[in-house]
Amino acid sequence: MRQVHTSLRKIVEALNAEVIFAFEPDKEEDLFVRIGAMDIRSFGKFYSDDQTLASSSIIVVGDRYDIQHRSLQLGVRMIVITGNLPIEPDVINVAKERGVSLIVSPEDSATTSLIIRSAGIVDNVMSTKLVTVSPEEKLSMIRRKIASTRALAFMVVDENNTLLGVFTNSDLLKPVRKSLILVDHNELSQAVTGADQVHIAEIIDHHRLGNAGTQQPILFINSPVGSTCTIIADLFQREGITPEPSIAGVMMGGIISDTLNLKGPTTTEKDCEVLSWLASIAGISADELADIIFSSGSVILGMCPEDVVQADCKLYDEEGVRFSVSQVEELGYENFWQREQVIEEALESYRAKENLLFSCLMVTDIYTQNSLLVVRGDETFIDSISYPHKDRSDVFEMTGVVSRKKTTGSLP
């Protein structure tokens, strides 16, 4: 016996059945499905003590005349004759007299029973109280979040509550097959969310060594040059591969941006050699591309304050102190002074959200090769900064400093 919450009309539609007589076909109710395949004596005993069960039962039966009549005597909710078998006229007459619905199914008894049970109303087996997770959440956090729930599935939704995917508990047991190559960084605090839970296959970088531990040896290229694009282009040269002009141009843009067109303090002879080689492939000089890049528009005017302080932001953890340093490059400081207040508010919001001791934003003037340092956070720390203090709020003047490496190395 199986229970299903549905109406007779939905059962008829699911079976594509012929309706002989249907009483209250649109009434939604709990119904019990039973195949009348046993001896008549056994069938009668089953309902002898529970008339309510009989009135909620659907009897699936073939041409068993005795079972059909006994079902009518019990007053079952509906009799389903299977296999398109004929029905005796007296069965039809008694069914109408007793208000027992009667239909004929084209399927055999087993298939008919299965289809009836699948004709349930979806609302009865669904819930709107869902356990949802963000695609940005770490697997470790998700495991803790769903540990106490008995839900069978969990919904992945975006900030607009739009469904992106579905997973179950068994999915969390599967090994993570994703691998990452860390490029232009090697600290997990600066990597994408969840990087500490997947296989790190390679690291290609030009920054200081951080805390990206691996379970096995990997290819790790860390070279003291001004740009990671210099390393990538050098790999092309080592392998005897000439990049497409468009790819060469992209790598040129990386070197020009990182080294301020070879004028920055981290520039090396290798950067100069590689940039010249890429220029010969891309068909554009470094100075021409630099003019395009540096005159393409103001980051401060083109982005919202939140993006300004997070677009090029690096998190650091030094001796238990967590802080961040962001950087934007501008042609002069006029745009920054126009939006100083909202940028400082966004910087403070980011610091509070990430629970940092302090957050810094470097505003670098490409032409003068100087920077402003905007700092929000612990007042004791800010008071200890040795750079000259500008007249306005927590802004410091860093003459000749254009590299974030120089900034973090000079902070108290």
C-alpha positions as CSV (number, residue, x, y, z in Angstrom):
1,M,0.0,0.0,0.0
2,R,1.3,3.5,-0.9
3,Q,0.0,6.9,-0.1
4,V,-0.4,9.8,-2.5
5,H,-1.8,13.3,-2.2
6,T,-3.6,14.1,-5.4
7,S,-7.0,14.3,-7.1
8,L,-8.8,11.8,-9.3
9,R,-8.6,14.1,-12.3
10,K,-4.8,14.2,-12.0
11,I,-4.7,10.4,-11.8
12,V,-6.8,10.1,-14.9
13,E,-4.5,12.5,-16.8
14,A,-1.4,10.7,-15.7
15,L,-2.8,7.3,-16.8
16,N,-4.5,8.6,-19.9
17,A,-7.4,6.5,-18.5
18,E,-11.0,6.2,-19.7
19,V,-13.5,7.6,-17.1
20,I,-16.6,5.4,-16.5
21,F,-17.7,7.4,-13.5
22,A,-15.9,10.0,-11.4
23,F,-17.3,11.4,-8.1
24,E,-15.7,14.7,-7.0
25,P,-12.8,14.4,-9.4
26,D,-11.1,17.7,-8.4
27,K,-11.0,17.1,-4.7
28,E,-7.4,17.0,-3.4
29,E,-7.0,14.3,-0.8
30,D,-4.7,11.6,0.7
31,L,-5.3,8.4,-1.1
32,F,-4.0,4.9,-0.5
33,V,-3.1,2.7,-3.5
34,R,-3.5,-1.1,-3.3
35,I,-3.4,-3.8,-5.9
36,G,-6.3,-6.3,-5.6
37,A,-4.3,-9.4,-6.5
38,M,-4.9,-11.5,-3.3
39,D,-7.7,-14.0,-2.4
40,I,-11.1,-12.4,-1.8
41,R,-11.0,-13.6,1.9
42,S,-7.6,-11.8,2.5
43,F,-8.8,-8.7,0.7
44,G,-11.9,-8.5,2.9
45,K,-10.0,-8.8,6.2
46,F,-7.7,-6.0,5.3
47,Y,-10.5,-3.4,5.4
48,S,-12.8,-5.1,8.0
49,D,-11.7,-2.9,10.9
50,D,-11.1,0.4,9.2
51,Q,-13.9,1.9,7.1
52,T,-12.1,5.2,6.8
53,L,-9.2,3.5,5.1
54,A,-11.6,1.9,2.6
55,S,-13.2,5.3,1.7
56,S,-9.7,6.7,1.0
57,S,-8.4,3.7,-1.0
58,I,-7.8,3.2,-4.7
59,I,-8.1,-0.4,-5.8
60,V,-6.1,-1.4,-8.8
61,V,-7.5,-4.6,-10.2
62,G,-7.8,-6.6,-13.5
63,D,-10.9,-8.6,-14.4
64,R,-11.2,-10.0,-10.9
65,Y,-15.0,-9.8,-10.6
66,D,-15.1,-10.8,-7.0
67,I,-12.5,-8.1,-5.9
68,Q,-14.4,-5.5,-7.9
69,H,-17.7,-6.3,-6.1
70,R,-16.0,-6.5,-2.7
71,S,-14.5,-3.1,-3.3
72,L,-17.9,-1.7,-4.1
73,Q,-19.4,-3.2,-0.9
74,L,-16.5,-1.6,1.1
75,G,-17.2,1.8,-0.5
76,V,-13.6,2.5,-1.7
77,R,-12.8,5.8,-3.3
78,M,-12.0,4.5,-6.7
79,I,-11.6,1.3,-8.7
80,V,-9.1,1.2,-11.5
81,I,-9.6,-1.6,-14.0
82,T,-6.3,-2.3,-15.8
83,G,-5.2,-3.5,-19.2
84,N,-8.3,-1.9,-20.9
85,L,-10.3,-4.9,-19.8
86,P,-14.1,-4.8,-20.1
87,I,-16.3,-4.0,-17.1
88,E,-19.6,-5.9,-16.4
89,P,-22.7,-3.6,-16.6
90,D,-23.7,-4.4,-13.0
91,V,-20.3,-3.2,-11.7
92,I,-20.9,0.1,-13.4
93,N,-24.4,0.4,-12.0
94,V,-23.4,-0.4,-8.4
95,A,-20.4,2.0,-8.6
96,K,-22.7,4.9,-9.6
97,E,-25.2,3.9,-6.8
98,R,-22.5,3.8,-4.1
99,G,-20.5,6.8,-5.3
100,V,-17.4,4.7,-6.2
101,S,-15.4,6.3,-9.0
102,L,-14.5,3.9,-11.8
103,I,-11.9,4.3,-14.5
104,V,-10.1,2.0,-17.0
105,S,-6.3,2.1,-17.4
106,P,-4.5,1.1,-20.5
107,E,-1.5,-0.2,-18.5
108,D,-1.0,-3.4,-16.5
109,S,-1.6,-3.4,-12.7
110,A,2.0,-2.9,-11.6
111,T,2.6,0.0,-14.1
112,T,-0.8,1.6,-13.2
113,S,0.0,1.5,-9.5
114,L,3.4,3.2,-10.1
115,I,1.9,5.9,-12.3
116,I,-0.8,6.7,-9.7
117,R,1.8,7.1,-7.0
118,S,3.7,9.5,-9.3
119,A,0.6,11.7,-9.8
120,G,1.0,13.4,-6.5
121,I,0.7,17.2,-6.2
122,V,4.2,18.8,-6.0
123,D,3.2,21.3,-3.4
124,N,2.7,18.5,-0.9
125,V,6.3,17.2,-1.2
126,M,8.2,20.5,-1.6
127,S,9.3,23.1,0.9
128,T,10.1,26.8,0.6
129,K,12.3,26.8,3.7
130,L,15.6,26.1,1.8
131,V,19.1,25.9,2.9
132,T,21.0,28.3,0.6
133,V,24.7,28.9,0.2
134,S,26.7,31.4,-1.8
135,P,29.1,30.2,-4.6
136,E,31.8,32.1,-2.8
137,E,31.5,30.2,0.5
138,K,34.3,27.8,1.4
139,L,33.5,24.1,1.6
140,S,34.6,24.0,5.2
141,M,32.0,26.6,6.1
142,I,29.3,24.9,4.1
143,R,29.9,21.6,5.9
144,R,29.5,23.3,9.2
145,K,26.4,25.1,8.0
146,I,24.5,22.0,6.8
147,A,25.7,19.6,9.5
148,S,22.6,20.1,11.6
149,T,20.0,20.0,8.8
150,R,18.2,17.0,7.4
151,A,17.6,18.6,4.1
152,L,18.2,16.3,1.1
153,A,19.5,19.1,-1.2
154,F,21.0,22.5,-0.9
155,M,20.6,25.5,-3.2
156,V,23.5,27.6,-4.5
157,V,22.2,31.2,-5.1
158,D,23.7,34.6,-6.0
159,E,23.1,37.9,-4.3
160,N,19.7,38.2,-6.1
161,N,18.6,34.8,-4.8
162,T,18.8,33.4,-8.3
163,L,19.4,29.6,-8.4
164,L,22.8,28.8,-9.8
165,G,23.0,25.1,-8.9
166,V,22.0,22.3,-6.5
167,F,24.2,19.9,-4.5
168,T,23.7,17.1,-1.9
169,N,25.6,15.7,1.0
170,S,27.2,13.1,-1.2
171,D,28.7,15.9,-3.4
172,L,30.7,17.1,-0.4
173,L,32.3,13.6,-0.1
174,K,33.7,13.7,-3.6
175,P,37.3,14.8,-4.0
176,V,37.8,18.3,-5.4
177,R,39.3,17.9,-8.9
178,K,40.1,21.5,-9.5
179,S,43.7,22.6,-9.6
180,L,45.0,26.2,-9.5
181,I,48.1,27.9,-10.9
182,L,48.9,31.0,-8.8
183,V,50.1,33.8,-11.1
184,D,51.4,37.1,-9.8
185,H,50.9,36.0,-6.2
186,N,51.9,33.1,-3.9
187,E,50.1,33.9,-0.7
188,L,46.8,32.1,-0.1
189,S,45.4,35.2,1.6
190,Q,45.6,36.9,-1.8
191,A,44.2,34.0,-3.8
192,V,40.6,33.2,-4.7
193,T,38.3,32.0,-2.0
194,G,38.8,28.3,-1.3
195,A,42.3,28.1,-2.8
196,D,43.6,26.5,0.4
197,Q,41.2,23.5,-0.3
198,V,42.3,22.6,-3.8
199,H,45.5,21.4,-5.5
200,I,48.0,24.1,-6.2
201,A,49.7,22.9,-9.4
202,E,52.2,25.8,-10.2
203,I,53.2,29.2,-8.9
204,I,54.6,31.9,-11.2
205,D,55.4,35.1,-9.3
206,H,57.8,38.0,-8.7
207,H,56.7,38.9,-5.1
208,R,58.1,37.8,-1.8
209,L,57.5,34.3,-0.6
210,G,54.3,33.8,1.4
211,N,52.5,30.9,2.9
212,A,51.2,28.8,0.0
213,G,52.1,25.4,1.3
214,T,51.6,22.4,-1.0
215,Q,51.3,18.7,-0.3
216,Q,53.9,17.7,-3.0
217,P,56.6,19.3,-5.0
218,I,55.4,21.7,-7.7
219,L,56.9,24.0,-10.4
220,F,57.6,27.3,-8.5
221,I,59.1,30.2,-10.6
222,N,59.8,33.3,-8.5
223,S,62.1,35.8,-10.1
224,P,63.1,39.3,-8.9
225,V,61.8,41.2,-11.9
226,G,59.4,44.1,-12.2
227,S,56.4,42.2,-13.6
228,T,55.1,38.6,-13.7
229,C,54.4,39.2,-17.4
230,T,58.2,39.4,-17.8
231,I,58.5,35.8,-16.5
232,I,55.6,34.6,-18.7
233,A,57.2,36.1,-21.8
234,D,60.5,34.6,-20.8
235,L,58.9,31.2,-20.7
236,F,57.7,31.8,-24.3
237,Q,61.3,32.5,-25.3
238,R,62.7,29.5,-23.5
239,E,60.2,27.2,-25.3
240,G,60.9,28.8,-28.6
241,I,57.3,29.9,-29.0
242,T,56.3,33.2,-30.5
243,P,53.1,34.6,-28.9
244,E,50.3,36.0,-31.1
245,P,50.6,39.8,-31.5
246,S,47.6,40.3,-29.3
247,I,49.0,38.2,-26.5
248,A,52.3,40.0,-26.8
249,G,50.5,43.3,-26.5
250,V,48.7,42.0,-23.3
251,M,52.0,41.1,-21.7
252,M,53.5,44.4,-22.7
253,G,50.6,46.1,-20.9
254,G,51.4,44.1,-17.8
255,I,55.0,45.1,-17.8
256,I,54.3,48.8,-18.6
257,S,51.7,49.0,-15.8
258,D,53.8,47.2,-13.2
259,T,57.0,49.1,-13.9
260,L,55.4,52.4,-14.9
261,N,56.9,52.0,-18.3
262,L,60.3,50.9,-16.9
263,K,60.5,54.0,-14.7
264,G,59.5,52.2,-11.4
265,P,62.0,51.3,-8.7
266,T,61.5,47.5,-9.2
267,T,62.4,47.6,-12.9
268,T,65.2,45.3,-14.0
269,E,67.3,44.8,-17.1
270,K,65.3,41.7,-17.9
271,D,62.1,43.7,-18.0
272,C,63.7,46.1,-20.6
273,E,64.9,43.2,-22.8
274,V,61.6,41.3,-22.7
275,L,59.5,44.5,-23.3
276,S,61.6,45.3,-26.4
277,W,61.1,41.7,-27.7
278,L,57.3,41.9,-27.2
279,A,57.1,45.3,-28.9
280,S,58.7,43.8,-32.0
281,I,55.9,41.1,-32.1
282,A,53.0,43.3,-31.1
283,G,53.9,46.0,-33.7
284,I,53.7,48.9,-31.2
285,S,56.3,50.7,-29.2
286,A,56.3,50.6,-25.4
287,D,55.9,54.4,-25.3
288,E,52.9,54.3,-27.6
289,L,51.2,51.6,-25.6
290,A,52.0,53.4,-22.3
291,D,50.3,56.6,-23.6
292,I,47.2,54.6,-24.4
293,I,47.2,52.8,-21.0
294,F,47.9,55.8,-18.8
295,S,45.5,58.1,-20.7
296,S,42.6,55.6,-20.9
297,G,40.7,57.2,-18.0
298,S,40.7,57.7,-14.3
299,V,40.2,54.6,-12.1
300,I,38.8,56.8,-9.3
301,L,36.2,58.5,-11.6
302,G,35.4,55.3,-13.5
303,M,34.7,53.0,-10.5
304,C,32.6,53.2,-7.4
305,P,34.5,53.8,-4.2
306,E,34.2,50.2,-3.1
307,D,35.8,49.0,-6.3
308,V,38.6,51.6,-6.1
309,V,39.8,50.3,-2.8
310,Q,39.4,46.6,-3.7
311,A,40.3,46.3,-7.4
312,D,44.0,46.0,-6.8
313,C,44.1,45.1,-3.1
314,K,46.5,42.8,-1.3
315,L,46.0,41.3,2.1
316,Y,49.0,40.8,4.4
317,D,49.4,38.9,7.7
318,E,52.6,39.9,9.5
319,E,53.3,38.5,13.0
320,G,49.5,38.1,13.7
321,V,48.6,41.6,12.3
322,R,46.3,41.6,9.3
323,F,46.2,44.6,7.0
324,S,45.7,45.5,3.4
325,V,47.4,47.8,0.8
326,S,45.5,48.8,-2.4
327,Q,46.9,50.9,-5.2
328,V,45.5,53.0,-8.1
329,E,47.5,54.9,-10.7
330,E,46.3,58.4,-11.7
331,L,47.5,61.3,-13.8
332,G,47.8,63.7,-10.9
333,Y,45.8,63.8,-7.6
334,E,42.9,66.1,-8.6
335,N,40.4,63.2,-9.1
336,F,41.3,61.8,-5.7
337,W,40.8,65.1,-3.8
338,Q,37.4,65.4,-5.4
339,R,36.3,62.0,-4.0
340,E,38.5,61.8,-1.0
341,Q,35.7,61.5,1.6
342,V,33.7,58.7,-0.1
343,I,36.9,56.8,-0.9
344,E,38.0,57.0,2.8
345,E,34.6,55.8,3.9
346,A,34.8,52.8,1.5
347,L,38.3,52.0,2.8
348,E,37.1,52.0,6.4
349,S,34.1,49.8,5.4
350,Y,36.4,47.3,3.8
351,R,38.8,47.3,6.8
352,A,35.9,46.6,9.2
353,K,34.4,43.9,6.9
354,E,37.7,42.1,6.7
355,N,38.5,42.7,10.5
356,L,41.9,44.3,9.7
357,L,44.0,46.4,12.0
358,F,44.4,49.0,9.2
359,S,43.8,49.4,5.4
360,C,45.9,51.6,3.1
361,L,45.3,53.0,-0.4
362,M,48.2,54.2,-2.5
363,V,47.2,56.8,-5.1
364,T,50.2,57.0,-7.4
365,D,50.8,59.9,-9.8
366,I,52.3,58.3,-12.9
367,Y,53.9,61.5,-14.2
368,T,55.6,62.7,-11.0
369,Q,56.4,59.2,-9.7
370,N,55.0,60.1,-6.3
371,S,52.2,58.7,-4.2
372,L,49.6,59.6,-1.6
373,L,48.9,57.1,1.2
374,V,45.4,57.0,2.6
375,V,45.1,55.0,5.8
376,R,42.1,54.0,8.0
377,G,42.3,51.9,11.1
378,D,44.0,51.8,14.5
379,E,44.9,55.4,15.6
380,T,48.0,54.3,17.5
381,F,49.4,52.8,14.3
382,I,48.5,55.8,12.2
383,D,50.3,58.1,14.6
384,S,53.5,56.1,14.2
385,I,53.6,56.5,10.3
386,S,56.8,58.4,9.5
387,Y,55.7,59.8,6.1
388,P,54.9,63.5,6.0
389,H,51.2,64.1,7.0
390,K,49.1,66.0,4.5
391,D,46.7,68.7,5.7
392,R,43.6,66.5,5.1
393,S,42.6,63.6,7.4
394,D,44.7,60.5,7.4
395,V,46.6,61.1,4.1
396,F,50.4,60.9,3.9
397,E,52.8,62.1,1.1
398,M,55.3,59.6,-0.2
399,T,57.7,61.3,-2.4
400,G,59.4,59.0,-4.9
401,V,57.4,55.9,-3.8
402,V,55.4,54.2,-6.5
403,S,55.8,50.5,-5.4
404,R,53.6,48.8,-2.9
405,K,56.7,46.7,-1.8
406,K,58.4,49.9,-0.7
407,T,55.2,51.0,1.2
408,T,54.9,47.7,3.2
409,G,58.6,47.7,3.9
410,S,58.4,51.2,5.4
411,L,55.3,50.9,7.5
412,P,56.0,50.7,11.3
